[in-house]
Amino acid sequence: MTKGMFELAILLLVSKKAMYGYEITKELQKVNGLQLANGSIYPILRRLTMNGWIESYQEDHGGRSRKYYFTTKEGNQILSERFEFIEQLFSFIVSLKEGNDKNERI
């Protein structure tokens, strides 16, 4: 999975509910064959935060402080645009596979 796909997957996850880093990692590790080391998403979370696409808050949970991430309005817009592009790209690839001669530019 490419860096951009990880960003999209993380944005999608935290758009549904606020999640902490380990929780996000566990969800991503459910993808069959995906090798994702614990802690490897934190640079992506920092980049998404610096871009203004996610924000975070801290909450105590069982004596431990957890940082929860959630999408911003701008993050939701980016998610929508990128997801639309992925859908168009997938549709184009399916049409190529099926031999459809009416391929349009994405």
N, C-alpha and C positions, 0 to 999 in steps of 0.2 A: 504494500500500500504506500502511495507517495505521500509526501508531506502535506500537499493540498487536500488529499483525501482524509488524512488524520484530522486536519483542521475542520473539514466539513462534518466528519463524524462527531467530533467533539462539540461543535456548534449545535448540531442536531440533538445530541444527548442533553446538553444543558439548556436547550430551548424548551424542553418538555418539563424539566424540574431542575432546581438547583442541586448540584452534585459536588462532592469533594473529590480530590485527585485520585485517591485509591479506588473509589467507587467508579470513576470514569475508566480507569485502567481495567478494572474487572469486567466492565461492560465491553470494552474493546477487545479484551482477550477471549470473549465468547465467539469471535469470528474464527471459523475453522482454519487452522494453519497459520494464523497470525502470531508471530513471535514478538511480544511486546514486553520489555523489561519494566519492572516497577520503577517509577521515577522518570521514565523516558518521555512522559507527556508534559512535564513541567516547563521545558523550554517552549513548547507549543502554547501552553496556557499563558505564559508570560508574553509571547508574541501577540496572541489574541487580545490580551489585556492592553498592551501598548497600542494596538490598532483601534482600541475603543469598542471592540466587538463583544467582549465579555467584561463583567465586573465580578467582584467577590465580596464576601463578608465572612467574618469569623464567628464561630459558635462553639461553645463548650459542649462536649458530648462525653459523658462518662469520665470526667476529669481530664479529658484531652481536648485541645483546641483544634477544630477542623476549619479549613478554608473552603467555603462553598462558592462555586462559580455559576453564573447565570448569564444569559445573553442580554445585550442592550438592544435598544431600538435599531441602532445601526447594524448590530450583529444579526438581528432577525432579517433585516433587509439583505445583507450580504448572503445569508443562508438561503433566502428565497431565490436570489439571482443565481447563485452557484448551483443550487439544486435544479433549477429550471434548465441551466446549461447542461448539466449531467443527463437530465431526462432527454433533451434534444440530441445529445451525443449518442446516448444509448439507442434511441430510435433510429438514428442514422446508421449505426453499426448493424442493427438488426436488419435494416433494409438492404445493406450491402450483403449480409449473409444470405438473405433470401433472394438475392439477384435482382432486386428492384432497380430498374433503369431510371427512375424518376428521383434520384438523389438530389436533394437541395442543399445549398450551403447552410452551415450552422451559423 
